[in-house]
Each structure stands twice: as C-alpha cells, then as structure tokens.
Amino acid sequence: MSPYAQPPNKCGAVADHNGYLPGEQPTGMNESTLCHPIIDGELLLIRKQRGLGEGNLVGPGGKVEDGETAMEAARREVREELRVEATGVEKRGEFGFHFRDDTPDDDSMYVHVFTADGIEGTPQATEEAVPEWHTAEDLPYDEMWVDDRIWMPHMLDGQTFTGTFVLTDEGDAMHRYEMDLGVDF
Ligand SMILES: COc1nc(N)nc2c1ncn2[C@H]1C[C@H](O)[C@@H](COP(=O)(O)OP(=O)(O)OP(=O)(O)O)O1
C-alpha cells in the first residue's frame, strides 16, 4: 500500500494516531526498508556508521529508490551495506515512524520490514555498516532504537504487523505507539 494514498495502518484513519492533530498531517513520507536475516536463532544486525541512527545497532536497510519495489530496495540495501545476498526474503511489517516534539513537521518515514532466512556470502564491514550477529532471544535493546523492543519480539515470533510510532525529534524516547498483529500483505 502506498503511504501517499492513505494512512499507514488500520488505525491511521484517526489523525492523532499518526502523531498529528487534524489538519497537520504531512503530504507524504519517505519510504524506507529494514531487512533482518534470522539464521539458526541468530539475528544479523549492523552497527550503523553514518546517517540516521549512527552508532545504533540496527537492521540493514535504507530508502526505496525510484522504480524499485520495497523488497528490491531491502535486498539492495543488504547487498550494499554487508556485501551479501539475502535469500528467502519475506514481508513482515509496515511502520510509520514520526519524529516530533512540540511542533508538527514532515520528519516522518514509512518503513517496510522484511526478514530473510538465509544469506549468500560472508557479511563484510563497509563504510555504512559493521555486521554483528546477536542471539535473537537475548538482543541488546539498550543499543537499539527505542521502538525495537516493542515490535521485534513479534517479528522473531513469526508474526506480521503494522504500526505507528511517534518519537521525540532526536528519536531517543517514544511519545506513543500503536500496533496491529496478524496483518496480510
Ligand atoms: C524510529 O525508529 C526506528 N526504528 C528502527 N528499527 N529503524 C529505524 C527507525 N527510524 C529509522 N529507522 C531505519 C529505517 C531505515 O532502514 C533507516 C533510515 O532510512 P534512511 O532511508 O534515512 O537510510 P540511510 O541509511 O540514512 O540512507 P540510505 O537510504 O542512503 O542507505 O533507519
């Protein structure tokens, strides 16, 4: 579903669920991806070397480019960031991430979340990312985005989801969120 056509989830019909008061909604959101290889109970993450979330432990991912599907973008980002090919890629979720404090702005992104059940090749460090494997049952959530501890356990459980997360401008704390599980893609 395009984020430009309608609100990003079932709850989105009520504007404040997206973090905006009536009449304040942005006209569009950047589309981006996350792709999480999960192999033998281990999750492949990256230590982000630059850009949004620099220093955090995050899933490989990045912007959807013109002419690309979200899944193509997810696979390309894994290739670019870690020099491996993700296999068995499946769509698992869609999120609206909104960064706002006192004033509304368009600092929002719509993120397509994927998992992969394999990789071809050995992950390598690049300018953007240093690979780290972590046991899925014992993730270091204090080194990750604040929302990850809420939705990642569902992803690791094999569930699908949509959600809206409203964070501070710096992304270091969460104002509120909503999530639906068991979504068909
Ligand atoms: C707000 O909470 C977030 N949680 C998680 N888990 N991931 C997030 C959050 N906010 C952003 N992200 C992810 C989503 C994307 O993978 C990246 C940011 O996307 P962007 O398109 O800006 O990616 P860059 O790495 O800066 O740029 P490229 O597209 O040039 O690779 O962060």
The ligand as an SDF file (V2000), in Angstrom:
LIG
                    3D

 32 34  0  0  0  0  0  0  0  0999 V2000
   12.3420    5.4200   14.7680 C   0  0  0  0  0  0  0  0  0  0  0  0
   12.7410    4.1360   14.9900 O   0  0  0  0  0  0  0  0  0  0  0  0
   13.3780    3.3890   14.1030 C   0  0  0  0  0  0  0  0  0  0  0  0
   13.4950    2.0910   14.4210 N   0  0  0  0  0  0  0  0  0  0  0  0
   14.1350    1.2410   13.5970 C   0  0  0  0  0  0  0  0  0  0  0  0
   14.2290   -0.0450   13.9510 N   0  0  0  0  0  0  0  0  0  0  0  0
   14.6860    1.6110   12.4230 N   0  0  0  0  0  0  0  0  0  0  0  0
   14.5630    2.8880   12.1060 C   0  0  0  0  0  0  0  0  0  0  0  0
   13.9290    3.8350   12.9040 C   0  0  0  0  0  0  0  0  0  0  0  0
   13.9940    5.0210   12.2720 N   0  0  0  0  0  0  0  0  0  0  0  0
   14.6390    4.8230   11.1360 C   0  0  0  0  0  0  0  0  0  0  0  0
   14.9700    3.5370   11.0350 N   0  0  0  0  0  0  0  0  0  0  0  0
   15.6870    2.8710    9.9510 C   0  0  0  0  0  0  0  0  0  0  0  0
   14.8510    2.6650    8.7450 C   0  0  0  0  0  0  0  0  0  0  0  0
   15.8790    2.7250    7.6520 C   0  0  0  0  0  0  0  0  0  0  0  0
   16.4670    1.4490    7.4850 O   0  0  0  0  0  0  0  0  0  0  0  0
   16.9390    3.6670    8.2000 C   0  0  0  0  0  0  0  0  0  0  0  0
   16.8060    5.0850    7.7730 C   0  0  0  0  0  0  0  0  0  0  0  0
   16.4630    5.1670    6.4950 O   0  0  0  0  0  0  0  0  0  0  0  0
   17.1940    6.1380    5.5130 P   0  0  0  0  0  0  0  0  0  0  0  0
   16.4490    5.9780    4.2750 O   0  0  0  0  0  0  0  0  0  0  0  0
   17.2840    7.5000    6.0500 O   0  0  0  0  0  0  0  0  0  0  0  0
   18.5510    5.4060    5.4970 O   0  0  0  0  0  0  0  0  0  0  0  0
   20.0150    5.8370    5.4100 P   0  0  0  0  0  0  0  0  0  0  0  0
   20.8050    4.7090    5.9280 O   0  0  0  0  0  0  0  0  0  0  0  0
   20.2710    7.1590    6.0260 O   0  0  0  0  0  0  0  0  0  0  0  0
   20.1460    6.0600    3.9140 O   0  0  0  0  0  0  0  0  0  0  0  0
   20.2980    5.2820    2.5900 P   0  0  0  0  0  0  0  0  0  0  0  0
   18.9520    5.0710    2.0370 O   0  0  0  0  0  0  0  0  0  0  0  0
   21.1080    6.2620    1.8500 O   0  0  0  0  0  0  0  0  0  0  0  0
   21.0360    3.9820    2.8370 O   0  0  0  0  0  0  0  0  0  0  0  0
   16.7670    3.7020    9.5830 O   0  0  0  0  0  0  0  0  0  0  0  0
  1  2  1  0
  2  3  1  0
  3  4  1  0
  3  9  2  0
  4  5  2  0
  5  6  1  0
  5  7  1  0
  7  8  2  0
  8  9  1  0
  8 12  1  0
  9 10  1  0
 10 11  2  0
 11 12  1  0
 12 13  1  0
 13 14  1  0
 13 32  1  0
 14 15  1  0
 15 16  1  0
 15 17  1  0
 17 18  1  0
 17 32  1  0
 18 19  1  0
 19 20  1  0
 20 21  2  0
 20 22  1  0
 20 23  1  0
 23 24  1  0
 24 25  2  0
 24 26  1  0
 24 27  1  0
 27 28  1  0
 28 29  2  0
 28 30  1  0
 28 31  1  0
M  END
$$$$
